[in-house]
């Protein structure tokens, strides 16, 4: 049993341990060439603002007002699900969401009424 525990501990140490976190903040920059974005977030408890660099990849999902990294702009409010690798300290986004603006999120306008049917020819 001790050998198994030691093996698992060494494997985790060598591979790095990743954990997921929800991050909400403001886009502080977008690096299209590096497939990354910088997020500025303020800790509600301490009031300390920090800037995180978060990578995106082909499996990153987009929701809300964006469908790709190149649609994000500085100042966008975002909500991300990201994993942090403790061994390297790097973040990778699993999902990026820019909430839909309230005026756009309201009920869609009703569809125009259907055109009346043409009278049948006699």
Protein Blocks (a to p, Z undefined) as FASTA:
>chain_A
ZZmmmmmmmmmmmnopadddddddddfbdcfknopaddddddfklopacdddddddfklc
cehjbfbfklpcehiacdddddddfknopacdfbdcddddfklmpccddddddddddddd
ZZ
